Amino acid sequence: MLRAHKIKLDPTQEQATYLAKACGVARHAYNWALAKWKEQYEAGLQPNEAALRKQYNAIKPVEFPWALEVTKNAPQQAIKNAGTAFNNVFRKVKEGKKGRECGYPQFKKKGLRDSFRADNGSPKKGVSAVQVDGKRVKLPIIGWVKMREEQRFCGCIQSATVSRLADGWYISILVETDERLHQKSTGVVGVDFGLKALATLSTGESIPGPKPHRRLDGRLRRLNRSLARKRKGSANWKKAKTKLSRLHKRLADIREDALHKLSHHLTTPFDVIGDEAGRK
């Protein structure tokens, strides 16, 4: 069983600079792969991510020497992600979907969902690229980075994805483990999702949803107005954007917390769950 645990990091200033650089290299490699894929496909060729990775590695020392300053996994995994994105498009086209339903891959922008991945690869003798020791994690090149909490799941680490949300750094550690969730009891329940209540169960129980915007709406409006008054790209604009990003993350965390609690509330006592559309 594969399970992931997302933990906030406490990097030093030097480590944070490296993480930002690795995200930039991953973003550049992804955009490069999208452009090359489209160019080769329109020329009548049949591009694939393995061939693109070889092409990128061949030109990297000359055209992109700054990419050598970070782990090689950052651009390699980004190009693999580009290949997966195109394969998803082709699969949806075969299913008969058209236009936006196909989800054609888009170029990534700086500052939006910045991330990179470090892969341990297949298990072999020697030291793994990603290691965890208590409240710290070892990443390629950068070394040991402090974490806010210890890893929750025990097992073989498959990969680690580092991402930036608002002004914070996070790591999602993917672990292959034999641990199984313990089911206290079994039963059947129907769920109706709504607007006034997050969910209404067939047992008669009504679960209210969070209303974070009602409490933080005034602050959200003020921060949006403050950002709009600033000159884009200036130091004050960056500060205002950071404050707004923090608030948006707080709102997202409140909603995500409610969904996690709902899923735990449903999966613990019930073995079969059906929604209003009749799906299970």
HUZI-V166747 format. One record per pair of residues at least 4 apart in sequence whose C-alpha atoms are under 7 Angstrom apart, sorted by the first residue. I is the first residue (numbers start at 1). GAP is how many residues later the second one is. D is the distance in Angstrom with one decimal. If there is no record, write none. Layout:
i={I/I}
gap={GAP/GAP}
d={D/D}
This chain:
i={1/1/1/2/2/2/2/3/3/3/4/4/4/4/5/5/5/5/5/6/6/6/6/7/7/7/7/7/7/8/8/8/8/8/9/9/9/9/9/9/10/10/10/10/11/11/11/11/12/13/14/15/15/16/17/18/19/20/21/22/22/22/22/23/23/23/23/24/25/25/25/25/26/26/26/26/26/27/27/28/29/29/29/29/30/30/30/30/31/31/31/32/33/33/33/33/34/34/35/36/37/37/38/39/40/40/40/41/41/41/47/48/48/49/49/49/49/50/51/52/53/53/53/54/55/56/59/60/60/61/70/71/71/72/73/73/73/73/74/74/74/74/75/76/77/77/78/79/80/81/82/83/84/85/85/86/86/87/88/89/89/89/89/90/91/92/92/92/93/93/93/97/97/98/113/114/114/115/115/115/115/116/116/116/117/117/117/118/118/118/119/119/119/120/120/120/120/120/121/129/129/130/130/130/131/131/132/132/132/133/134/135/135/135/135/135/136/136/136/136/137/137/137/138/138/138/139/139/154/155/155/155/156/156/156/157/157/157/158/158/158/159/159/160/160/160/160/161/161/161/162/162/162/163/163/163/164/164/164/165/166/166/166/166/167/183/184/184/185/185/186/186/186/187/187/187/187/188/188/188/188/189/189/189/189/189/189/190/190/190/190/190/191/191/191/191/191/191/191/192/192/192/192/192/193/193/193/194/194/197/197/197/197/198/198/198/199/199/200/200/200/200/201/201/210/210/212/212/212/213/216/217/218/219/220/221/222/223/223/223/224/225/226/226/227/227/227/230/230/231/232/233/233/234/235/236/237/238/239/240/241/242/243/244/245/246/247/248/249/250/251/252/253/254/255/256/257/258/259/260/261/262/263/264/266/267/272/273/274/274/274/275/275}
gap={175/176/177/172/173/174/175/171/172/173/168/169/170/171/146/147/167/168/169/164/165/166/167/140/141/142/163/164/165/139/140/161/162/163/137/138/139/160/161/162/135/136/137/138/4/5/134/135/4/4/4/4/127/4/4/4/4/4/4/4/48/52/94/4/91/92/93/4/4/42/49/50/4/48/49/52/90/4/81/4/4/46/49/50/4/48/49/52/4/76/77/4/4/19/46/49/4/48/4/4/4/10/4/4/4/5/7/4/5/6/4/4/35/4/30/31/34/4/4/4/4/23/26/4/4/4/4/4/5/4/71/69/70/4/4/44/45/46/4/42/43/44/4/4/4/40/4/4/4/4/4/4/4/4/20/4/19/4/4/4/13/14/15/4/4/4/5/10/4/5/9/4/5/4/51/49/50/46/47/48/49/45/46/47/43/44/45/41/42/43/39/40/41/8/9/10/38/39/37/10/11/8/9/10/6/7/4/5/6/4/16/11/12/13/14/15/8/9/10/11/7/8/9/5/6/7/4/5/23/20/21/22/19/20/21/17/18/19/16/17/18/14/15/11/12/13/14/10/11/12/8/9/10/6/7/8/4/5/6/4/76/79/80/83/75/85/84/85/84/85/83/84/85/82/83/84/85/82/83/84/85/12/13/81/83/84/85/11/12/83/84/85/8/9/10/11/83/84/85/7/8/9/83/84/5/6/7/4/5/9/10/11/12/9/10/11/7/8/4/5/6/7/4/5/45/48/4/39/42/4/4/4/4/4/4/4/4/4/17/21/4/4/4/14/10/13/14/6/7/6/5/4/5/4/4/4/4/4/4/4/4/4/4/4/4/4/4/4/4/4/4/4/4/4/4/4/4/4/4/4/4/4/4/4/4/4/8/7/4/5/6/4/5}
d={5.6/5.4/6.1/6.7/5.6/4.5/6.3/5.7/5.4/6.5/6.2/5.3/4.3/6.1/6.9/6.6/5.4/5.3/6.8/6.7/5.5/4.1/6.4/6.7/6.6/6.7/5.6/5.4/6.4/6.0/5.6/6.0/4.3/6.3/5.9/4.5/6.0/5.4/5.3/6.8/6.9/5.1/5.7/6.8/5.4/5.6/5.8/6.2/6.0/6.3/6.5/6.2/6.6/6.2/6.2/6.2/6.2/6.3/6.3/6.2/5.6/6.3/6.5/6.1/5.6/5.1/5.3/6.1/6.1/5.9/6.7/6.1/6.2/5.0/4.6/5.4/5.9/6.2/6.3/6.0/6.1/5.2/6.2/6.2/6.3/5.1/5.3/6.0/6.3/5.4/6.6/6.1/5.9/6.7/5.9/6.5/6.2/6.5/6.1/6.0/6.0/5.9/6.1/6.3/6.6/5.3/6.3/5.1/5.9/6.4/6.9/6.3/6.5/6.1/6.2/5.7/4.9/6.5/6.3/6.1/6.1/6.4/6.6/6.2/6.5/5.7/5.8/4.6/6.0/4.7/7.0/5.9/6.4/6.4/5.7/6.5/5.4/6.5/6.3/5.3/5.6/6.6/6.3/6.4/6.1/6.5/6.4/6.4/6.3/6.2/6.4/6.2/6.2/6.5/6.1/6.4/6.9/6.1/6.2/6.2/5.2/6.3/6.1/6.3/6.4/6.6/5.6/5.6/5.2/6.6/6.5/5.9/6.1/5.8/6.7/5.7/5.6/6.9/5.5/4.1/6.4/5.8/5.6/6.7/5.8/4.3/6.2/5.7/5.3/6.2/6.4/4.3/6.4/6.0/5.5/6.2/5.5/5.5/6.8/6.3/5.7/5.4/5.2/6.9/5.6/5.0/6.0/4.4/6.3/6.2/5.4/6.0/5.0/6.5/5.4/4.7/6.2/5.4/4.3/5.0/5.4/5.3/6.6/5.0/4.2/6.2/5.2/6.5/6.3/5.8/5.5/4.6/5.5/5.2/6.7/5.9/4.4/6.4/5.5/5.6/6.7/6.2/5.4/6.5/5.5/4.5/6.1/5.5/5.1/6.7/5.7/4.4/6.5/5.9/5.3/6.3/5.7/4.6/6.2/6.4/6.2/4.8/5.3/6.8/6.5/5.9/6.2/6.1/5.2/6.7/5.8/4.9/4.7/6.7/4.5/5.2/6.3/5.6/6.1/4.7/6.0/6.7/5.9/6.7/6.5/5.2/6.5/5.7/5.0/5.8/4.7/5.6/6.3/5.8/4.7/6.4/6.1/4.7/6.4/5.5/5.1/6.4/5.9/5.3/5.8/4.4/6.4/5.6/6.1/6.6/5.9/4.6/5.7/5.7/5.1/4.4/6.1/5.2/6.8/5.9/4.5/6.2/5.3/6.3/6.5/6.8/6.2/6.2/6.9/4.8/6.2/6.3/6.3/6.2/6.2/6.2/6.1/6.1/7.0/5.9/6.2/6.4/6.8/6.8/6.1/5.4/6.3/6.6/5.1/6.1/5.8/6.1/6.6/6.4/6.4/6.2/6.0/6.1/6.4/6.3/6.0/6.2/6.5/6.3/6.1/6.2/6.3/6.2/6.0/6.3/6.5/6.0/5.9/6.4/6.4/6.2/6.2/6.1/6.1/6.2/6.0/6.2/6.0/5.9/6.0/6.7/7.0/5.6/5.9/5.4/4.4/5.7/6.8}
